[in-house]
Amino acid sequence: MENYAITVSKDKKEHHFEVGEYAHHEDDKCKYRVYENGNYVASFTPDSHDFLQICQNPGEIDEEVLHLLADKIEAHHPHGVNDNIRKLKL
């Protein structure tokens, strides 16, 4: 899968990220890698309920920004992440 851009705003500052998904995700590895200005800055992995959790944060990105980013990544994948929640609502 190709990387895609996501912008997150916090305190009137915009953060422009590029997100890459690893289709062959293994439980002990991070599924989504995040880049800012071409540098690897963070990664996420789904928990047991398919909500994204911070896996690594080598770029020391503010955690609130990462949580906003996780929400946008989840919204970008309506049939993958959080599929369990959608089934409960049916």
Buried (B, 14 or more C-beta within 10 A) or exposed (E): EEEEEBEBEEEEEEBEBBBBBBEEEEEEEBBBBBBBEEEBBBBBBBEEEBBBBBBBBEBEBBEEBBBBBBBBBBEBBEEBBBEEEEEEEE
